[in-house]
């Protein structure tokens, strides 16, 4: 018998089920790893199917809490949003999955890890960069980049025939004309009919959020509490529900966001490998969190610190999206983010209504907001005559630039 062991990131779908059997037929002992990051799945059935197909062992790992505290919340503190719009739920889930897959490989003394991500997408990069960052000695099997595998499986029909040949159970269901990826943070819909960027998604595509048109006609008022940029409590003012534990808090936010039609996004984004991709996303809870925390920063974060942090956010978002969660540059940037969040403590009151998240009040024990200084009616400790010198100093270079332009026949005025 061979002693080559491989830990396969397994979902129970057609692709990874075929890959499981294909690896066995290539002489590997295959251990299946299934990470629960909040997807709706019958994990007992997935385990049964893996063992029936030939896996020697199956690990079902609950990663939901770790996903929230070690990946979603750090991204929240960085205000990470890819290309100014996408909250990157898939990108954030991949490193937590790959990390635990490597831990299973170490426990099982497996020399190889494998995944079923295609050679055109981002996930192959995210998985493999995490593998190599955390274990440079690991050996990676990526069938969708293997010429032998590609020659054998040119399409879905070949995979179905292979499944039939080796008695691999295939769920008999009508295949959706698009693909989906789901976790605690979101569900994404892409490919198939959605590849046409001019195709407007029909309502039956959405499964995580109520249509804003059908959402309740009354607003939901909530309080979100933060400590150093991390959510610590939610209070639903409409029924006094309170949640503090990370998973319960986040799950309740998802419930409220879903009910109120919050978190839908339809965009064309730039994949790391250079291909543009259209995605339709539903991210209810995270949309509320990002809006609330950013609002709290307005009262509790120093102006220059905020502006410098905002210059770092696009780079951090790009690193997360491209699979560099575990990298020297990410550690460096996140150290700055952690420092920037030291005073982001307090609470934000928000109105949730028909797809909208509207902050309506905020307070912080570390507030930098001074009502007297800001008031137009109270003189306070600010001498308004000081503004004359302030403006004069800032106008020096503008006057110099204007003089140069006049010498070159400036026609602005």
C-alpha positions in Angstrom: 0.0 0.0 0.0 1.1 3.5 -0.7 2.1 5.8 2.2 1.3 9.0 0.3 -1.3 10.9 2.3 -3.2 13.9 1.1 -5.7 16.1 2.9 -8.4 17.3 0.5 -10.5 20.4 1.0 -13.9 18.7 0.4 -17.3 20.1 0.0 -19.3 17.0 -1.1 -20.1 18.5 -4.5 -19.5 16.9 -7.9 -16.0 18.4 -8.4 -14.4 17.5 -5.0 -16.2 14.1 -5.0 -14.6 13.3 -8.4 -11.2 14.7 -7.3 -11.4 12.5 -4.2 -11.9 9.3 -6.3 -9.3 10.5 -8.9 -6.7 10.9 -6.1 -7.5 7.5 -4.7 -7.1 6.0 -8.2 -3.7 7.8 -8.5 -2.5 5.9 -5.4 -3.1 8.4 -2.6 -4.7 7.8 0.8 -7.2 10.7 1.0 -8.3 12.4 4.2 -11.2 14.8 3.7 -11.3 18.1 5.5 -14.6 20.0 5.7 -14.6 23.4 7.2 -17.8 24.8 8.7 -17.6 28.6 8.1 -21.4 29.0 8.3 -22.6 27.5 5.1 -25.9 25.7 5.2 -25.0 22.1 4.8 -25.9 18.6 6.1 -22.4 17.8 7.4 -23.3 14.2 8.4 -24.4 13.5 4.8 -21.2 15.1 3.5 -19.1 12.9 5.8 -21.1 9.8 4.8 -20.6 10.6 1.1 -16.8 11.1 1.5 -16.4 7.8 3.3 -18.6 6.0 0.7 -16.4 7.4 -2.1 -13.2 6.1 -0.4 -11.9 8.6 2.0 -9.9 7.0 4.9 -11.1 9.7 7.3 -13.2 12.8 7.4 -12.6 15.9 9.6 -15.6 18.2 10.1 -14.2 21.3 11.7 -16.4 24.1 13.2 -14.6 27.3 12.3 -17.4 29.9 12.6 -16.2 31.6 15.8 -12.6 31.7 14.6 -13.8 33.1 11.2 -15.5 36.0 13.0 -12.9 36.9 15.6 -9.7 36.3 13.7 -10.6 37.3 10.2 -13.9 39.3 9.9 -13.2 41.5 12.9 -9.6 42.4 11.8 -10.9 43.3 8.4 -13.6 45.4 10.0 -11.0 47.3 12.0 -9.2 48.0 8.8 -12.4 49.1 7.1 -11.4 46.7 4.4 -13.5 47.0 1.2 -12.2 45.8 -2.1 -12.5 48.3 -4.9 -14.6 50.5 -2.6 -17.6 48.1 -2.7 -17.0 44.4 -1.9 -16.7 43.2 1.7 -14.7 40.1 0.6 -16.4 37.3 2.5 -15.0 34.6 0.3 -11.5 36.1 0.5 -11.7 36.1 4.3 -12.9 32.5 4.6 -10.1 31.0 2.5 -7.2 31.5 4.9 -9.2 30.2 7.9 -10.0 27.1 5.9 -6.5 26.6 4.5 -4.9 27.1 8.0 -7.1 24.4 9.6 -6.5 22.1 6.6 -2.7 22.4 7.2 -3.3 21.6 10.9 -5.2 18.4 9.9 -2.3 17.5 7.5 0.2 18.0 10.3 -1.9 15.8 12.7 -2.2 13.1 10.1 1.4 13.4 9.0 0.2 14.0 5.4 2.8 15.2 2.9 0.2 16.7 0.5 -2.9 19.0 0.6 -5.3 19.4 -2.3 -8.2 21.7 -3.3 -10.8 21.9 -6.0 -10.5 25.5 -7.0 -10.3 26.2 -10.7 -7.3 27.7 -12.6 -9.2 30.8 -13.6 -10.4 32.1 -10.2 -9.0 33.7 -7.1 -9.5 30.8 -4.7 -6.6 28.8 -6.0 -4.3 31.7 -5.2 -5.8 32.2 -1.7 -5.6 28.6 -0.8 -2.1 28.0 -2.1 -0.5 31.2 -0.9 -1.8 30.4 2.6 -0.4 26.8 2.4 3.0 28.0 1.4 3.1 30.9 3.9 2.2 28.7 6.9 4.1 25.5 5.7 6.8 26.2 3.0 7.5 22.4 2.8 3.9 21.4 2.0 3.2 19.8 -1.4 0.1 21.0 -3.1 -2.1 19.1 -5.6 -4.3 21.3 -7.7 -6.1 19.1 -10.2 -7.6 21.9 -12.2 -4.1 23.0 -13.2 -2.9 19.4 -13.8 -2.7 18.6 -17.6 -3.6 14.9 -16.9 -6.7 15.8 -15.0 -7.7 18.5 -17.6 -7.3 16.1 -20.4 -9.6 13.6 -18.6 -12.2 16.0 -17.6 -13.1 18.5 -20.3 -16.5 19.4 -18.9 -19.3 18.5 -16.5 -20.4 15.5 -18.7 -17.0 13.8 -18.2 -17.3 14.3 -14.5 -20.8 12.9 -14.3 -19.7 9.8 -16.4 -16.7 9.3 -14.0 -19.1 9.5 -11.0 -21.3 6.9 -12.6 -18.4 4.6 -13.4 -17.2 4.6 -9.8 -20.6 4.7 -8.1 -20.0 8.2 -6.6 -23.3 9.4 -5.3 -24.4 12.6 -7.1 -27.3 14.6 -5.7 -30.1 14.6 -8.3 -31.1 18.3 -8.4 -31.8 20.9 -11.0 -28.5 22.7 -11.5 -28.8 26.5 -11.1 -27.7 28.5 -14.1 -25.0 30.2 -11.9 -22.6 29.2 -9.2 -22.8 30.1 -5.5 -20.4 30.3 -2.5 -21.8 30.6 1.0 -20.5 31.3 4.4 -21.5 33.0 7.6 -20.6 36.4 6.1 -22.3 36.2 2.7 -23.6 34.3 -0.2 -22.2 35.1 -3.7 -23.8 34.4 -7.0 -21.7 34.4 -10.2 -21.0 32.8 -13.6 -23.5 31.2 -15.8 -26.3 33.6 -16.7 -24.7 36.3 -14.5 -21.6 36.5 -16.7 -23.6 38.9 -18.9 -23.0 42.2 -17.0 -26.1 43.7 -18.6 -28.4 40.9 -17.2 -30.4 42.2 -14.2 -30.6 39.5 -11.6 -34.1 38.3 -10.9 -35.5 38.2 -7.4 -35.3 34.4 -7.2 -31.5 34.6 -7.2 -31.4 36.2 -3.8 -31.6 33.8 -0.9 -30.1 35.7 2.1 -32.0 39.0 2.0 -35.6 40.1 1.7 -36.2 42.4 -1.2 -36.1 46.0 0.1 -39.5 46.5 -1.5 -40.9 43.7 0.7 -39.0 44.6 3.8 -41.0 45.8 6.9 -42.6 49.3 6.6 -41.3 50.1 10.1 -37.6 50.8 11.0 -35.6 48.6 13.3 -33.5 50.6 15.8 -30.4 49.0 17.2 -27.4 49.9 19.3 -23.9 48.5 18.4 -21.2 48.7 21.1 -17.5 48.6 20.2 -14.3 48.3 22.2 -11.1 49.2 20.3 -12.9 48.7 17.0 -14.3 45.3 17.9 -18.1 44.7 18.3 -18.9 43.7 21.9 -22.7 44.0 22.1 -25.9 44.5 20.1 -29.2 45.7 21.6 -32.3 45.5 19.5 -34.3 48.5 20.8 -37.6 47.2 19.3 -37.7 44.1 21.5 -34.7 44.5 24.0 -32.8 41.5 22.5 -29.2 41.7 23.6 -26.3 39.6 22.2 -22.7 39.7 23.3 -20.9 36.5 22.2 -19.3 37.0 18.8 -21.2 34.2 17.0 -24.6 35.1 18.5 -24.0 38.8 17.9 -23.0 38.3 14.3 -25.8 35.8 13.6 -28.4 38.2 15.0 -27.0 41.0 12.8 -27.4 38.7 9.8 -31.0 38.1 10.8 -31.8 41.8 11.1 -30.0 42.7 7.9 -31.7 39.9 6.0 -35.2 40.9 7.3 -34.6 44.6 6.3 -33.2 43.9 2.8 -29.7 45.1 3.7 -26.4 44.1 2.0 -27.1 43.5 -1.7 -24.4 44.3 -4.1 -24.0 43.8 -7.9 -20.6 44.7 -9.3 -17.9 43.8 -11.8 -14.6 43.4 -10.0 -11.0 42.7 -11.0 -9.7 39.3 -10.2 -6.1 38.9 -9.1 -5.2 37.0 -12.2 -6.4 39.9 -14.4 -9.9 38.7 -15.5 -12.9 40.8 -14.8 -15.7 39.0 -13.0 -19.3 40.0 -12.3 -20.6 39.0 -8.8 -23.9 39.4 -7.0 -23.5 39.4 -3.3 -25.7 39.4 -0.2 -23.8 40.5 3.0 -26.4 41.6 5.5 -24.7 41.6 8.9 -21.3 42.8 7.8 -22.9 45.8 5.9 -24.4 47.0 9.2 -21.1 46.5 11.1 -19.0 48.4 8.6 -21.4 51.3 8.6 -21.6 51.4 12.4 -17.9 51.2 13.1 -17.0 53.8 10.5 -19.5 56.2 12.1 -18.1 55.7 15.5 -14.6 56.6 14.2 -16.0 60.0 13.3 -16.3 60.9 17.0 -13.5 58.8 18.5 -10.6 58.8 16.0 -8.0 61.5 15.5 -8.3 63.3 12.1 -4.8 62.6 10.8 -4.8 59.0 12.1 -8.1 58.4 10.3 -6.8 60.0 7.0 -3.6 57.9 7.1 -5.6 54.8 7.9 -7.8 55.5 4.9 -4.8 55.5 2.7 -3.8 52.0 4.0 -7.3 50.5 3.5 -7.1 50.0 -0.3 -3.8 48.2 0.0 -5.0 46.0 2.9 -8.2 45.2 1.0 -6.1 44.2 -2.1 -3.9 42.0 0.0 -6.9 40.2 1.5 -8.6 39.8 -1.9 -5.4 38.5 -3.5 -4.7 35.9 -0.8 -1.8 37.6 1.1 -3.5 37.4 4.6 -0.3 35.7 5.9 2.4 38.0 4.6 5.0 40.3 6.0 3.3 43.4 4.5 0.0 42.4 6.0 1.5 42.0 9.5 3.1 45.4 9.1 -0.1 47.2 8.0 -2.3 45.4 10.6 0.1 46.6 13.3 -0.7 50.2 12.2 -4.5 49.4 12.0 -4.4 47.9 15.6 -2.8 51.1 16.9 -5.4 53.3 15.0 -8.3 51.5 16.7 -7.2 52.0 20.3 -9.7 54.7 21.0 -12.6 53.5 18.8 -14.7 52.6 21.8 -18.4 53.5 22.3 -21.8 52.9 20.8 -23.7 53.7 17.6 -27.5 53.8 17.2 -28.7 52.8 13.8 -31.9 52.7 11.9 -32.4 49.7 9.6 -35.1 50.3 7.0 -35.7 48.9 3.5 -32.1 48.2 2.5 -30.7 51.2 4.3 -28.4 51.4 7.3 -28.5 54.9 8.8 -26.5 55.9 11.9 -28.6 58.3 13.9 -26.6 58.7 17.1 -23.2 57.9 18.6 -21.3 58.4 21.8 -17.9 57.5 23.1 -16.1 57.8 26.5 -13.1 58.7 24.5 -14.9 61.2 22.2 -12.8 63.9 20.6 -15.9 65.9 19.8 -16.3 69.1 21.8 -19.8 70.7 21.4 -18.6 74.1 22.6 -15.7 74.2 20.1 -18.0 73.1 17.3 -20.9 75.4 18.2 -21.7 78.4 16.0 -23.4 80.0 18.9 -20.9 79.5 21.8 -17.5 81.1 21.6 -15.8 78.5 23.8 -12.1 78.3 23.9 -11.5 79.0 20.2 -10.4 82.5 19.2 -11.9 83.0 15.8 -9.4 85.8 15.0 -6.7 83.1 15.0 -8.2 81.8 11.7 -6.9 84.9 9.9 -3.2 83.9 10.4 -4.0 80.2 9.7 -5.5 81.2 6.3 -2.7 83.6 5.5 -0.1 80.9 6.2 -1.9 78.3 4.0 -2.3 80.9 1.2 1.4 81.6 0.8 2.1 78.7 -1.6 -1.2 79.4 -3.5 -0.1 83.0 -4.1 3.3 81.8 -5.3 1.8 79.3 -7.7 -0.6 82.0 -9.0 2.3 84.3 -9.7 4.0 81.6 -11.8 0.9 81.0 -13.8 0.5 84.7 -14.6 4.0 84.6 -16.0 2.9 81.8 -18.3 -0.3 83.7 -19.4 -2.6 82.0 -17.0 -6.2 82.3 -18.3 -8.0 80.8 -15.3 -9.5 84.2 -14.2 
